[in-house]
Amino acid sequence: MPVYFKAETGSGEEKLNRAFLEIRTCVLNRSLSSNVAEIDFGELAVSSRLCKEITITNVGTEPAPMRLDPLPPYGGFAVLNAMRTIEPGKSKNVVVEFEPNN
């Protein structure tokens, strides 16, 4: 991948230089798929509560353990059911709740 940068020549002028970076990546096959790309809760009054359900499907060939990173405590979002392992070809519903605090 080319990277461009400017360097001073000593005479007050700048010269555009180019260097190359080597990038190595690995590609992982996706094993979990959702029935929605995003969840839109719309406008909701403070202290009102709205739950939405999404379906997560294991499209891989191995059991896929689901885990949830901690959510911000005052963000208003919660996941109401436990994260369980999903077997290949199976689906689980996940309920997401939004309750705006202020």
Chimera marker file (.cmm) of the C-alpha trace (Angstrom):
<marker_set name="trace">
<marker id="1" x="0.000" y="0.000" z="0.000" r="1" g="1" b="0" radius="0.5"/>
<marker id="2" x="1.547" y="3.341" z="-0.947" r="1" g="1" b="0" radius="0.5"/>
<marker id="3" x="1.907" y="6.021" z="1.742" r="1" g="1" b="0" radius="0.5"/>
<marker id="4" x="2.644" y="9.613" z="0.737" r="1" g="1" b="0" radius="0.5"/>
<marker id="5" x="4.318" y="12.227" z="2.926" r="1" g="1" b="0" radius="0.5"/>
<marker id="6" x="5.867" y="15.649" z="2.470" r="1" g="1" b="0" radius="0.5"/>
<marker id="7" x="9.473" y="16.373" z="3.377" r="1" g="1" b="0" radius="0.5"/>
<marker id="8" x="11.282" y="19.707" z="3.373" r="1" g="1" b="0" radius="0.5"/>
<marker id="9" x="14.210" y="19.939" z="0.950" r="1" g="1" b="0" radius="0.5"/>
<marker id="10" x="16.126" y="22.500" z="3.035" r="1" g="1" b="0" radius="0.5"/>
<marker id="11" x="15.409" y="25.338" z="0.610" r="1" g="1" b="0" radius="0.5"/>
<marker id="12" x="11.939" y="25.989" z="2.082" r="1" g="1" b="0" radius="0.5"/>
<marker id="13" x="10.242" y="23.790" z="-0.498" r="1" g="1" b="0" radius="0.5"/>
<marker id="14" x="8.373" y="20.601" z="0.215" r="1" g="1" b="0" radius="0.5"/>
<marker id="15" x="8.841" y="17.432" z="-1.774" r="1" g="1" b="0" radius="0.5"/>
<marker id="16" x="6.221" y="14.677" z="-1.971" r="1" g="1" b="0" radius="0.5"/>
<marker id="17" x="7.760" y="11.317" z="-1.074" r="1" g="1" b="0" radius="0.5"/>
<marker id="18" x="6.308" y="7.839" z="-1.319" r="1" g="1" b="0" radius="0.5"/>
<marker id="19" x="6.913" y="4.738" z="0.775" r="1" g="1" b="0" radius="0.5"/>
<marker id="20" x="5.230" y="1.351" z="0.677" r="1" g="1" b="0" radius="0.5"/>
<marker id="21" x="3.768" y="-0.587" z="3.587" r="1" g="1" b="0" radius="0.5"/>
<marker id="22" x="3.156" y="-4.309" z="3.555" r="1" g="1" b="0" radius="0.5"/>
<marker id="23" x="-0.157" y="-5.313" z="5.097" r="1" g="1" b="0" radius="0.5"/>
<marker id="24" x="-0.971" y="-8.848" z="6.166" r="1" g="1" b="0" radius="0.5"/>
<marker id="25" x="-4.484" y="-9.850" z="7.101" r="1" g="1" b="0" radius="0.5"/>
<marker id="26" x="-6.409" y="-13.014" z="7.673" r="1" g="1" b="0" radius="0.5"/>
<marker id="27" x="-9.951" y="-13.642" z="6.566" r="1" g="1" b="0" radius="0.5"/>
<marker id="28" x="-12.413" y="-15.450" z="8.773" r="1" g="1" b="0" radius="0.5"/>
<marker id="29" x="-15.603" y="-16.978" z="7.507" r="1" g="1" b="0" radius="0.5"/>
<marker id="30" x="-18.666" y="-15.467" z="9.112" r="1" g="1" b="0" radius="0.5"/>
<marker id="31" x="-20.444" y="-17.926" z="11.359" r="1" g="1" b="0" radius="0.5"/>
<marker id="32" x="-23.261" y="-15.782" z="12.773" r="1" g="1" b="0" radius="0.5"/>
<marker id="33" x="-25.836" y="-13.874" z="10.762" r="1" g="1" b="0" radius="0.5"/>
<marker id="34" x="-28.622" y="-11.533" z="11.872" r="1" g="1" b="0" radius="0.5"/>
<marker id="35" x="-32.035" y="-11.029" z="10.278" r="1" g="1" b="0" radius="0.5"/>
<marker id="36" x="-31.529" y="-7.223" z="10.490" r="1" g="1" b="0" radius="0.5"/>
<marker id="37" x="-28.585" y="-4.917" z="9.770" r="1" g="1" b="0" radius="0.5"/>
<marker id="38" x="-29.598" y="-2.354" z="12.401" r="1" g="1" b="0" radius="0.5"/>
<marker id="39" x="-32.238" y="-1.832" z="15.074" r="1" g="1" b="0" radius="0.5"/>
<marker id="40" x="-34.162" y="1.442" z="14.924" r="1" g="1" b="0" radius="0.5"/>
<marker id="41" x="-36.039" y="2.300" z="18.112" r="1" g="1" b="0" radius="0.5"/>
<marker id="42" x="-37.271" y="5.614" z="16.683" r="1" g="1" b="0" radius="0.5"/>
<marker id="43" x="-38.240" y="8.404" z="19.062" r="1" g="1" b="0" radius="0.5"/>
<marker id="44" x="-39.102" y="7.285" z="22.565" r="1" g="1" b="0" radius="0.5"/>
<marker id="45" x="-40.144" y="9.355" z="25.581" r="1" g="1" b="0" radius="0.5"/>
<marker id="46" x="-37.880" y="9.353" z="28.636" r="1" g="1" b="0" radius="0.5"/>
<marker id="47" x="-38.642" y="6.448" z="30.988" r="1" g="1" b="0" radius="0.5"/>
<marker id="48" x="-40.627" y="4.650" z="28.265" r="1" g="1" b="0" radius="0.5"/>
<marker id="49" x="-39.465" y="1.166" z="27.366" r="1" g="1" b="0" radius="0.5"/>
<marker id="50" x="-39.370" y="-0.547" z="23.972" r="1" g="1" b="0" radius="0.5"/>
<marker id="51" x="-38.159" y="-4.079" z="23.220" r="1" g="1" b="0" radius="0.5"/>
<marker id="52" x="-37.132" y="-5.377" z="19.808" r="1" g="1" b="0" radius="0.5"/>
<marker id="53" x="-36.325" y="-8.967" z="18.920" r="1" g="1" b="0" radius="0.5"/>
<marker id="54" x="-33.664" y="-10.023" z="16.441" r="1" g="1" b="0" radius="0.5"/>
<marker id="55" x="-32.831" y="-13.505" z="15.210" r="1" g="1" b="0" radius="0.5"/>
<marker id="56" x="-29.224" y="-14.702" z="15.149" r="1" g="1" b="0" radius="0.5"/>
<marker id="57" x="-28.484" y="-17.736" z="12.926" r="1" g="1" b="0" radius="0.5"/>
<marker id="58" x="-25.363" y="-19.895" z="12.945" r="1" g="1" b="0" radius="0.5"/>
<marker id="59" x="-24.457" y="-20.231" z="9.253" r="1" g="1" b="0" radius="0.5"/>
<marker id="60" x="-21.151" y="-21.948" z="10.057" r="1" g="1" b="0" radius="0.5"/>
<marker id="61" x="-20.288" y="-25.602" z="10.534" r="1" g="1" b="0" radius="0.5"/>
<marker id="62" x="-19.218" y="-25.410" z="14.206" r="1" g="1" b="0" radius="0.5"/>
<marker id="63" x="-21.158" y="-24.480" z="17.361" r="1" g="1" b="0" radius="0.5"/>
<marker id="64" x="-20.887" y="-20.708" z="17.913" r="1" g="1" b="0" radius="0.5"/>
<marker id="65" x="-20.767" y="-19.501" z="21.510" r="1" g="1" b="0" radius="0.5"/>
<marker id="66" x="-22.340" y="-16.068" z="21.818" r="1" g="1" b="0" radius="0.5"/>
<marker id="67" x="-20.983" y="-13.514" z="24.270" r="1" g="1" b="0" radius="0.5"/>
<marker id="68" x="-21.927" y="-9.963" z="25.137" r="1" g="1" b="0" radius="0.5"/>
<marker id="69" x="-19.451" y="-7.253" z="26.009" r="1" g="1" b="0" radius="0.5"/>
<marker id="70" x="-20.652" y="-5.058" z="28.887" r="1" g="1" b="0" radius="0.5"/>
<marker id="71" x="-22.973" y="-2.257" z="27.804" r="1" g="1" b="0" radius="0.5"/>
<marker id="72" x="-22.564" y="1.271" z="29.212" r="1" g="1" b="0" radius="0.5"/>
<marker id="73" x="-24.566" y="1.350" z="32.473" r="1" g="1" b="0" radius="0.5"/>
<marker id="74" x="-26.392" y="4.607" z="31.670" r="1" g="1" b="0" radius="0.5"/>
<marker id="75" x="-26.799" y="4.107" z="27.910" r="1" g="1" b="0" radius="0.5"/>
<marker id="76" x="-30.393" y="2.913" z="28.170" r="1" g="1" b="0" radius="0.5"/>
<marker id="77" x="-29.803" y="-0.370" z="26.304" r="1" g="1" b="0" radius="0.5"/>
<marker id="78" x="-30.058" y="-3.888" z="27.705" r="1" g="1" b="0" radius="0.5"/>
<marker id="79" x="-30.104" y="-7.428" z="26.334" r="1" g="1" b="0" radius="0.5"/>
<marker id="80" x="-32.796" y="-9.338" z="28.189" r="1" g="1" b="0" radius="0.5"/>
<marker id="81" x="-31.933" y="-12.969" z="27.498" r="1" g="1" b="0" radius="0.5"/>
<marker id="82" x="-28.830" y="-15.037" z="28.153" r="1" g="1" b="0" radius="0.5"/>
<marker id="83" x="-26.198" y="-15.522" z="25.475" r="1" g="1" b="0" radius="0.5"/>
<marker id="84" x="-26.101" y="-19.224" z="24.631" r="1" g="1" b="0" radius="0.5"/>
<marker id="85" x="-24.178" y="-21.337" z="22.135" r="1" g="1" b="0" radius="0.5"/>
<marker id="86" x="-25.929" y="-21.693" z="18.770" r="1" g="1" b="0" radius="0.5"/>
<marker id="87" x="-25.538" y="-25.018" z="16.995" r="1" g="1" b="0" radius="0.5"/>
<marker id="88" x="-24.838" y="-25.060" z="13.211" r="1" g="1" b="0" radius="0.5"/>
<marker id="89" x="-27.965" y="-24.295" z="11.179" r="1" g="1" b="0" radius="0.5"/>
<marker id="90" x="-29.921" y="-23.212" z="14.286" r="1" g="1" b="0" radius="0.5"/>
<marker id="91" x="-31.204" y="-19.783" z="15.329" r="1" g="1" b="0" radius="0.5"/>
<marker id="92" x="-31.777" y="-17.953" z="18.600" r="1" g="1" b="0" radius="0.5"/>
<marker id="93" x="-33.844" y="-14.873" z="19.310" r="1" g="1" b="0" radius="0.5"/>
<marker id="94" x="-32.224" y="-12.001" z="21.190" r="1" g="1" b="0" radius="0.5"/>
<marker id="95" x="-34.369" y="-9.333" z="22.858" r="1" g="1" b="0" radius="0.5"/>
<marker id="96" x="-32.874" y="-5.826" z="23.008" r="1" g="1" b="0" radius="0.5"/>
<marker id="97" x="-34.494" y="-3.222" z="25.240" r="1" g="1" b="0" radius="0.5"/>
<marker id="98" x="-34.170" y="0.554" z="25.040" r="1" g="1" b="0" radius="0.5"/>
<marker id="99" x="-35.248" y="2.783" z="27.927" r="1" g="1" b="0" radius="0.5"/>
<marker id="100" x="-33.933" y="6.358" z="27.612" r="1" g="1" b="0" radius="0.5"/>
<marker id="101" x="-32.874" y="7.789" z="30.974" r="1" g="1" b="0" radius="0.5"/>
<marker id="102" x="-32.885" y="11.503" z="30.202" r="1" g="1" b="0" radius="0.5"/>
<link id1="1" id2="2" r="1" g="1" b="0" radius="0.2"/>
<link id1="2" id2="3" r="1" g="1" b="0" radius="0.2"/>
<link id1="3" id2="4" r="1" g="1" b="0" radius="0.2"/>
<link id1="4" id2="5" r="1" g="1" b="0" radius="0.2"/>
<link id1="5" id2="6" r="1" g="1" b="0" radius="0.2"/>
<link id1="6" id2="7" r="1" g="1" b="0" radius="0.2"/>
<link id1="7" id2="8" r="1" g="1" b="0" radius="0.2"/>
<link id1="8" id2="9" r="1" g="1" b="0" radius="0.2"/>
<link id1="9" id2="10" r="1" g="1" b="0" radius="0.2"/>
<link id1="10" id2="11" r="1" g="1" b="0" radius="0.2"/>
<link id1="11" id2="12" r="1" g="1" b="0" radius="0.2"/>
<link id1="12" id2="13" r="1" g="1" b="0" radius="0.2"/>
<link id1="13" id2="14" r="1" g="1" b="0" radius="0.2"/>
<link id1="14" id2="15" r="1" g="1" b="0" radius="0.2"/>
<link id1="15" id2="16" r="1" g="1" b="0" radius="0.2"/>
<link id1="16" id2="17" r="1" g="1" b="0" radius="0.2"/>
<link id1="17" id2="18" r="1" g="1" b="0" radius="0.2"/>
<link id1="18" id2="19" r="1" g="1" b="0" radius="0.2"/>
<link id1="19" id2="20" r="1" g="1" b="0" radius="0.2"/>
<link id1="20" id2="21" r="1" g="1" b="0" radius="0.2"/>
<link id1="21" id2="22" r="1" g="1" b="0" radius="0.2"/>
<link id1="22" id2="23" r="1" g="1" b="0" radius="0.2"/>
<link id1="23" id2="24" r="1" g="1" b="0" radius="0.2"/>
<link id1="24" id2="25" r="1" g="1" b="0" radius="0.2"/>
<link id1="25" id2="26" r="1" g="1" b="0" radius="0.2"/>
<link id1="26" id2="27" r="1" g="1" b="0" radius="0.2"/>
<link id1="27" id2="28" r="1" g="1" b="0" radius="0.2"/>
<link id1="28" id2="29" r="1" g="1" b="0" radius="0.2"/>
<link id1="29" id2="30" r="1" g="1" b="0" radius="0.2"/>
<link id1="30" id2="31" r="1" g="1" b="0" radius="0.2"/>
<link id1="31" id2="32" r="1" g="1" b="0" radius="0.2"/>
<link id1="32" id2="33" r="1" g="1" b="0" radius="0.2"/>
<link id1="33" id2="34" r="1" g="1" b="0" radius="0.2"/>
<link id1="34" id2="35" r="1" g="1" b="0" radius="0.2"/>
<link id1="35" id2="36" r="1" g="1" b="0" radius="0.2"/>
<link id1="36" id2="37" r="1" g="1" b="0" radius="0.2"/>
<link id1="37" id2="38" r="1" g="1" b="0" radius="0.2"/>
<link id1="38" id2="39" r="1" g="1" b="0" radius="0.2"/>
<link id1="39" id2="40" r="1" g="1" b="0" radius="0.2"/>
<link id1="40" id2="41" r="1" g="1" b="0" radius="0.2"/>
<link id1="41" id2="42" r="1" g="1" b="0" radius="0.2"/>
<link id1="42" id2="43" r="1" g="1" b="0" radius="0.2"/>
<link id1="43" id2="44" r="1" g="1" b="0" radius="0.2"/>
<link id1="44" id2="45" r="1" g="1" b="0" radius="0.2"/>
<link id1="45" id2="46" r="1" g="1" b="0" radius="0.2"/>
<link id1="46" id2="47" r="1" g="1" b="0" radius="0.2"/>
<link id1="47" id2="48" r="1" g="1" b="0" radius="0.2"/>
<link id1="48" id2="49" r="1" g="1" b="0" radius="0.2"/>
<link id1="49" id2="50" r="1" g="1" b="0" radius="0.2"/>
<link id1="50" id2="51" r="1" g="1" b="0" radius="0.2"/>
<link id1="51" id2="52" r="1" g="1" b="0" radius="0.2"/>
<link id1="52" id2="53" r="1" g="1" b="0" radius="0.2"/>
<link id1="53" id2="54" r="1" g="1" b="0" radius="0.2"/>
<link id1="54" id2="55" r="1" g="1" b="0" radius="0.2"/>
<link id1="55" id2="56" r="1" g="1" b="0" radius="0.2"/>
<link id1="56" id2="57" r="1" g="1" b="0" radius="0.2"/>
<link id1="57" id2="58" r="1" g="1" b="0" radius="0.2"/>
<link id1="58" id2="59" r="1" g="1" b="0" radius="0.2"/>
<link id1="59" id2="60" r="1" g="1" b="0" radius="0.2"/>
<link id1="60" id2="61" r="1" g="1" b="0" radius="0.2"/>
<link id1="61" id2="62" r="1" g="1" b="0" radius="0.2"/>
<link id1="62" id2="63" r="1" g="1" b="0" radius="0.2"/>
<link id1="63" id2="64" r="1" g="1" b="0" radius="0.2"/>
<link id1="64" id2="65" r="1" g="1" b="0" radius="0.2"/>
<link id1="65" id2="66" r="1" g="1" b="0" radius="0.2"/>
<link id1="66" id2="67" r="1" g="1" b="0" radius="0.2"/>
<link id1="67" id2="68" r="1" g="1" b="0" radius="0.2"/>
<link id1="68" id2="69" r="1" g="1" b="0" radius="0.2"/>
<link id1="69" id2="70" r="1" g="1" b="0" radius="0.2"/>
<link id1="70" id2="71" r="1" g="1" b="0" radius="0.2"/>
<link id1="71" id2="72" r="1" g="1" b="0" radius="0.2"/>
<link id1="72" id2="73" r="1" g="1" b="0" radius="0.2"/>
<link id1="73" id2="74" r="1" g="1" b="0" radius="0.2"/>
<link id1="74" id2="75" r="1" g="1" b="0" radius="0.2"/>
<link id1="75" id2="76" r="1" g="1" b="0" radius="0.2"/>
<link id1="76" id2="77" r="1" g="1" b="0" radius="0.2"/>
<link id1="77" id2="78" r="1" g="1" b="0" radius="0.2"/>
<link id1="78" id2="79" r="1" g="1" b="0" radius="0.2"/>
<link id1="79" id2="80" r="1" g="1" b="0" radius="0.2"/>
<link id1="80" id2="81" r="1" g="1" b="0" radius="0.2"/>
<link id1="81" id2="82" r="1" g="1" b="0" radius="0.2"/>
<link id1="82" id2="83" r="1" g="1" b="0" radius="0.2"/>
<link id1="83" id2="84" r="1" g="1" b="0" radius="0.2"/>
<link id1="84" id2="85" r="1" g="1" b="0" radius="0.2"/>
<link id1="85" id2="86" r="1" g="1" b="0" radius="0.2"/>
<link id1="86" id2="87" r="1" g="1" b="0" radius="0.2"/>
<link id1="87" id2="88" r="1" g="1" b="0" radius="0.2"/>
<link id1="88" id2="89" r="1" g="1" b="0" radius="0.2"/>
<link id1="89" id2="90" r="1" g="1" b="0" radius="0.2"/>
<link id1="90" id2="91" r="1" g="1" b="0" radius="0.2"/>
<link id1="91" id2="92" r="1" g="1" b="0" radius="0.2"/>
<link id1="92" id2="93" r="1" g="1" b="0" radius="0.2"/>
<link id1="93" id2="94" r="1" g="1" b="0" radius="0.2"/>
<link id1="94" id2="95" r="1" g="1" b="0" radius="0.2"/>
<link id1="95" id2="96" r="1" g="1" b="0" radius="0.2"/>
<link id1="96" id2="97" r="1" g="1" b="0" radius="0.2"/>
<link id1="97" id2="98" r="1" g="1" b="0" radius="0.2"/>
<link id1="98" id2="99" r="1" g="1" b="0" radius="0.2"/>
<link id1="99" id2="100" r="1" g="1" b="0" radius="0.2"/>
<link id1="100" id2="101" r="1" g="1" b="0" radius="0.2"/>
<link id1="101" id2="102" r="1" g="1" b="0" radius="0.2"/>
</marker_set>
